[in-house]
Amino acid sequence: MRVAKVCKRNGEVVPFDLEKIADSIFQAARSTGGFRQDIDLLSSFTPRAERIYRQFLDLKEGEISGELALQSSAYLEGYLAGIEEHVPSVEQVQDAIEEVLKGQGFLDVWESYRLFRWGRAAVRAGHISNEQFSKSGLPDEKWSEAKRWNRKQGVDTLEGLSTVVADPRAFRELIGLSTERYELDLDEAVRKFKDNPLPVIVVAGPSASGKTTTTNKIIEKLEAKGHNCKLWTLDNYYRGLKQLKEDQFQDYNYETPEALHVPMVQRHLSKLLEGKEVKQPFYDFEKGEREGYSKKMVLREGDILIIDSLYGFSPVVFPEELNKQFFRVYIEPLNPIIDGENERKVKLTDTRLLRRMARDSRPQSDGGRGYPVEHTLGHWHYVRNEELRSLIPYLPTADHVVNGGLAFELPVLKGVLYARLPKLEEFFQQRRLDAYIRGMRVRGILDKVTAAS
């Protein structure tokens, strides 16, 4: 069925405009450095890039966006096949664009498009103001500060970082300076909280950003000043894998806020703020299910509730009547570093992917999840998908942003992970391009880093 019309959010039916779709794709590409950003980056790691992007290699930027618009229209036509007189909604059109961008391997463009889409959705819903809407998804002032800091230490390039690693004394100094900067940032978060104390501190941030470490350190700093803190971890409120749909690769999307038992979360938080006792559930990550209870909790007068959660800023989990009582801390590992050979940025999401591989592969008894590294890589598309919808658009609502980036961590991660990085051929054969491309990228990064001894 040919797509001729589309239903706008206000219910108005208008002609389907292919040029408008092409322009939205082009703008997403332009904001992230163009389509060549994806093509050239993967080409530097593997000749397979020519097979993935073959149909686009000889096209100009505007021609690529036009072709992707046509493919989005064809995707919609396939979706509508057999459905009589069905007019797709704007959301369905946007879903189709996202599927095509990911399916053709344009991950950077997809991320830019998705961030813009859900940022605008947050504005329309009134969860953020138009002034708070961020197209970059970064705390710009903090990002600029981090670039200056890395440049000053000589670790703003992979080559410079390897030079520092080769000098044990210089590397120890880098570790000390990075740790000191992080601690001072936490001190600033605590100072701001004390200037504006609220019943709850929420620590949120994307996956493997350092939420748990940051949460524990904030608790230590507050308790050193005489405050009594109670830690509440939302990981224990997962519904369990049996209640989620299994995909074709025996994986589950437990990264969405809806994977939590949201009514229980809201009910328990309301009780805690009323001074009533709750029994927290316990989630066993190795079994993938909730099992009994972890402990009882009650807030006494003057206690500070600390929430550690990926979904801490999500209006789905915490509606306005609850989150207006929150002091919000956002943690993001800002480590601006480029591959000086080709002037390409090391992507923050790739560093966090490496972090999560290292964490997930540890046994649960050691703070991990007991997952093989290939599982983490194959699962990352779920992680990134949800960060861009349910977390990053709300970054500008934070009361303080902590830079959890550690300039020394890539050499450490190479020593821990390099020999265990998964083979990627199976991902390619299965057309799991997200996992294949990200796998090639993180391997390419570690190839150019000297491992810390």
C-alpha positions, 0 to 999 in steps of 0.5 A, spaced: 500 500 500 503 506 497 503 511 503 499 517 501 497 521 507 500 521 514 496 523 521 499 529 525 499 529 532 492 533 532 489 528 528 489 532 522 490 528 516 495 531 511 499 529 504 505 524 505 511 529 504 517 525 502 522 531 501 520 533 509 522 526 511 529 527 507 530 534 510 529 531 517 534 525 516 539 530 512 539 535 518 540 529 523 546 527 519 549 534 519 548 535 526 553 529 527 558 531 522 554 528 516 553 521 513 561 520 512 562 520 519 559 513 520 562 510 513 569 513 514 569 511 521 568 504 520 572 504 514 578 505 518 577 499 522 574 494 517 574 493 509 567 490 510 564 497 511 564 497 503 559 492 503 555 495 509 555 502 505 556 500 498 549 503 495 551 510 499 559 510 497 558 514 491 552 519 493 552 526 496 550 527 502 543 530 500 542 524 495 544 519 501 538 523 505 533 522 499 535 515 498 534 513 506 527 517 505 525 513 500 527 506 504 523 509 510 517 510 505 518 503 503 518 500 510 512 504 511 509 501 505 511 494 508 508 495 514 501 497 511 501 491 507 494 488 507 491 494 511 486 497 508 485 505 508 490 505 514 494 512 515 500 512 518 501 516 524 507 521 525 510 516 530 509 511 525 513 515 520 518 516 525 519 509 527 520 507 520 526 512 519 529 510 525 529 503 523 532 504 516 537 509 519 539 503 524 538 498 519 543 501 514 548 502 519 548 510 520 548 509 528 551 516 529 545 519 524 540 515 528 542 517 535 542 524 533 535 523 530 532 519 536 535 524 541 532 530 537 525 526 536 524 525 544 527 531 546 521 535 542 517 530 545 519 532 552 518 539 550 511 538 548 509 534 554 511 539 558 517 535 562 522 540 559 522 547 557 524 549 550 530 553 553 532 546 556 531 542 550 538 540 548 540 537 541 547 535 543 545 531 549 551 534 552 552 539 558 556 543 554 559 548 559 562 541 562 564 538 556 568 544 554 571 544 561 573 537 560 576 538 553 581 544 556 583 539 562 584 533 557 588 538 553 592 541 559 594 534 561 596 532 554 591 526 554 586 529 549 589 524 543 590 517 544 597 518 542 598 523 547 595 518 552 599 512 550 605 517 551 603 518 558 602 510 560 609 509 557 611 513 563 609 510 570 610 516 574 606 520 569 601 515 569 600 515 576 600 522 576 594 522 571 590 517 576 591 522 582 589 528 578 583 525 575 581 522 581 582 529 585 577 532 579 572 527 580 572 528 588 572 535 587 566 535 583 562 531 588 564 536 593 560 541 589 554 537 588 554 536 596 555 543 597 549 545 592 545 540 595 546 543 602 544 550 599 538 547 597 536 541 601 530 536 599 528 530 602 531 526 596 537 525 592 537 522 585 543 520 582 541 518 574 546 517 568 546 513 562 549 505 563 556 504 566 556 512 567 558 510 574 552 511 578 553 506 583 560 509 585 558 516 585 552 515 589 556 511 595 561 517 595 555 522 595 553 518 601 560 518 604 560 525 604 554 527 607 554 522 612 561 525 614 557 532 615 553 528 620 547 526 615 543 520 615 542 517 608 538 511 606 540 508 599 534 506 595 536 502 589 531 501 583 534 495 580 531 491 585 524 493 582 525 489 575 519 485 573 523 479 571 525 476 565 519 472 565 514 478 564 518 480 558 518 478 551 524 474 548 527 476 542 530 472 536 537 472 540 534 470 546 535 477 549 530 481 553 529 489 553 530 490 560 532 497 559 526 501 559 522 504 565 516 500 563 521 494 565 520 496 572 514 495 577 513 502 576 506 502 581 510 499 586 516 504 585 511 509 586 507 506 592 513 505 596 516 512 595 510 515 597 510 511 603 517 512 605 516 520 604 510 519 609 515 516 614 512 509 613 516 502 612 516 498 606 519 492 604 524 492 598 524 486 593 530 483 591 532 482 584 537 476 582 540 478 576 543 471 575 536 468 575 533 474 572 527 475 577 525 478 583 526 473 589 523 475 596 525 481 599 532 485 601 531 489 607 526 493 610 526 501 610 523 507 613 525 514 613 526 518 620 526 525 621 532 528 617 534 522 613 536 523 606 533 518 601 538 517 596 536 513 589 541 510 584 537 509 578 538 509 570 531 512 570 531 517 576 529 523 571 524 519 567 517 522 568 514 515 567 517 513 573 517 519 577 511 524 576 511 531 578 508 530 585 514 526 587 520 528 583 519 536 585 522 533 592 528 531 588 535 534 588 538 531 581 545 529 580 546 527 573 553 523 572 556 522 565 563 520 564 566 526 559 572 524 557 574 528 550 579 524 546 580 524 539 584 519 535 589 524 532 591 520 526 584 521 523 581 527 528 576 522 530 572 523 536 572 517 541 565 516 542 562 517 550 557 511 548 563 506 546 567 508 553 561 506 557 560 500 553 567 498 554 566 499 562 559 495 562 563 489 558 568 489 564 562 490 569 557 485 566 562 480 566 564 479 573 560 475 577 554 477 581 558 476 588 563 481 585 558 486 583 557 484 576 552 480 572 555 474 570 554 475 563 559 474 557 562 480 553 558 478 547 552 478 551 553 485 553 555 488 546 549 484 543 544 487 548 547 495 547 542 497 542 537 496 547 541 500 552 542 506 547 535 506 545 532 507 551 538 512 554 536 517 548 528 516 549 528 516 557 534 519 560 538 524 556 533 529 554 532 530 561 539 532 562 538 539 563 533 538 569 539 536 573 541 540 579 548 538 578 552 534 573 558 530 575 563 528 570 565 521 571 570 521 566 577 518 568 582 520 563 586 514 565 581 508 564 582 506 556 589 503 558 586 500 564 580 497 560 584 495 555 588 490 560 582 488 562 578 486 556 582 486 550 584 479 550 576 477 551 573 482 546 568 477 542 569 475 535 564 479 530 563 475 524 557 472 527 554 479 528 555 481 521 552 474 518 546 475 523 545 482 520 546 485 527 549 491 525 549 495 531 553 490 535 558 489 529 559 496 528 560 498 535 564 492 536 569 494 531 569 501 534 571 499 541 576 494 538 579 500 534 580 504 540 583 499 544 588 497 538 591 504 539 591 504 546 597 502 550 595 497 556 596 499 563 601 494 566 
